[in-house]
Amino acid sequence: MMQPDLDTCVADWAIDFPRTVKVFDELQIDYCCGGKSLGYACRQKGLDPQVVLKRLQEVLDDDDCGG
């Protein structure tokens, strides 16, 4: 499985890691269309890409732990 990062397309995050969709919904980041990287999408919304990446990684870590 890929190791997602700020250069990963938002749609790929949503497809490969469906649990991240709730974060994208909360932050109003479009994950359905286009090929925007996570970093670019965050900057468009005025969000700190590193903070969003950390939040997404926490969701993935919770998933790995069965939570």
Phi and psi restraints in degrees (value plus and minus 20) as a CYANA .aco file:
   2 MET   PHI     -88.2   -48.2
   2 MET   PSI     137.0   177.0
   3 GLN   PHI    -121.3   -81.3
   3 GLN   PSI      79.9   119.9
   4 PRO   PHI     -89.5   -49.5
   4 PRO   PSI     130.8   170.8
   5 ASP   PHI    -169.5  -129.5
   5 ASP   PSI    -186.9  -146.9
   6 LEU   PHI     -87.7   -47.7
   6 LEU   PSI     -40.5    -0.5
   7 ASP   PHI    -107.5   -67.5
   7 ASP   PSI     -29.4    10.6
   8 THR   PHI     -92.9   -52.9
   8 THR   PSI     116.1   156.1
   9 CYS   PHI     -80.3   -40.3
   9 CYS   PSI     116.5   156.5
  10 VAL   PHI     -77.7   -37.7
  10 VAL   PSI     -59.9   -19.9
  11 ALA   PHI     -81.9   -41.9
  11 ALA   PSI     -56.9   -16.9
  12 ASP   PHI     -86.0   -46.0
  12 ASP   PSI     -58.9   -18.9
  13 TRP   PHI     -75.5   -35.5
  13 TRP   PSI     -70.2   -30.2
  14 ALA   PHI     -84.7   -44.7
  14 ALA   PSI     -59.2   -19.2
  15 ILE   PHI     -91.9   -51.9
  15 ILE   PSI     -68.5   -28.5
  16 ASP   PHI     -98.9   -58.9
  16 ASP   PSI     -45.8    -5.8
  17 PHE   PHI    -155.6  -115.6
  17 PHE   PSI      54.7    94.7
  18 PRO   PHI     -75.3   -35.3
  18 PRO   PSI     -47.1    -7.1
  19 ARG   PHI     -86.0   -46.0
  19 ARG   PSI     -37.9     2.1
  20 THR   PHI     -96.0   -56.0
  20 THR   PSI     -35.7     4.3
  21 VAL   PHI     -78.2   -38.2
  21 VAL   PSI     -56.2   -16.2
  22 LYS   PHI     -81.9   -41.9
  22 LYS   PSI     -55.0   -15.0
  23 VAL   PHI     -89.1   -49.1
  23 VAL   PSI     -64.9   -24.9
  24 PHE   PHI     -81.0   -41.0
  24 PHE   PSI     -59.9   -19.9
  25 ASP   PHI     -83.0   -43.0
  25 ASP   PSI     -66.3   -26.3
  26 GLU   PHI     -80.6   -40.6
  26 GLU   PSI     -57.9   -17.9
  27 LEU   PHI    -112.4   -72.4
  27 LEU   PSI     -19.3    20.7
  28 GLN   PHI      37.1    77.1
  28 GLN   PSI      23.1    63.1
  29 ILE   PHI    -117.3   -77.3
  29 ILE   PSI     103.4   143.4
  30 ASP   PHI     -92.9   -52.9
  30 ASP   PSI     100.2   140.2
  31 TYR   PHI    -132.6   -92.6
  31 TYR   PSI     -16.7    23.3
  32 CYS   PHI    -109.7   -69.7
  32 CYS   PSI     -59.5   -19.5
  33 CYS   PHI    -145.8  -105.8
  33 CYS   PSI     138.8   178.8
  34 GLY   PHI      58.0    98.0
  34 GLY   PSI     152.0   192.0
  35 GLY   PHI    -138.5   -98.5
  35 GLY   PSI      17.0    57.0
  36 LYS   PHI     -90.8   -50.8
  36 LYS   PSI     118.5   158.5
  37 SER   PHI     -92.3   -52.3
  37 SER   PSI     138.9   178.9
  38 LEU   PHI     -78.5   -38.5
  38 LEU   PSI     -64.0   -24.0
  39 GLY   PHI     -79.5   -39.5
  39 GLY   PSI     -64.6   -24.6
  40 TYR   PHI     -84.8   -44.8
  40 TYR   PSI     -65.7   -25.7
  41 ALA   PHI     -81.1   -41.1
  41 ALA   PSI     -59.0   -19.0
  42 CYS   PHI     -84.9   -44.9
  42 CYS   PSI     -66.4   -26.4
  43 ARG   PHI     -82.1   -42.1
  43 ARG   PSI     -56.5   -16.5
  44 GLN   PHI     -81.4   -41.4
  44 GLN   PSI     -53.4   -13.4
  45 LYS   PHI    -111.1   -71.1
  45 LYS   PSI     -21.2    18.8
  46 GLY   PHI      54.8    94.8
  46 GLY   PSI       5.5    45.5
  47 LEU   PHI    -121.8   -81.8
  47 LEU   PSI     128.8   168.8
  48 ASP   PHI     -94.4   -54.4
  48 ASP   PSI      94.0   134.0
  49 PRO   PHI     -77.7   -37.7
  49 PRO   PSI     -56.7   -16.7
  50 GLN   PHI     -87.0   -47.0
  50 GLN   PSI     -57.2   -17.2
  51 VAL   PHI     -86.7   -46.7
  51 VAL   PSI     -63.2   -23.2
  52 VAL   PHI     -85.6   -45.6
  52 VAL   PSI     -63.5   -23.5
  53 LEU   PHI     -78.7   -38.7
  53 LEU   PSI     -63.9   -23.9
  54 LYS   PHI     -81.2   -41.2
  54 LYS   PSI     -63.0   -23.0
  55 ARG   PHI     -82.8   -42.8
  55 ARG   PSI     -62.5   -22.5
  56 LEU   PHI     -85.3   -45.3
  56 LEU   PSI     -60.8   -20.8
  57 GLN   PHI     -84.9   -44.9
  57 GLN   PSI     -54.4   -14.4
  58 GLU   PHI     -83.7   -43.7
  58 GLU   PSI     -60.5   -20.5
  59 VAL   PHI     -82.1   -42.1
  59 VAL   PSI     -62.6   -22.6
  60 LEU   PHI     -87.2   -47.2
  60 LEU   PSI     -59.3   -19.3
  61 ASP   PHI     -83.7   -43.7
  61 ASP   PSI     -61.3   -21.3
  62 ASP   PHI     -80.9   -40.9
  62 ASP   PSI     -59.6   -19.6
  63 ASP   PHI     -84.4   -44.4
  63 ASP   PSI     -61.6   -21.6
  64 ASP   PHI     -84.4   -44.4
  64 ASP   PSI     -49.0    -9.0
  65 CYS   PHI    -109.5   -69.5
  65 CYS   PSI     -17.6    22.4
  66 GLY   PHI      63.2   103.2
  66 GLY   PSI      -8.0    32.0
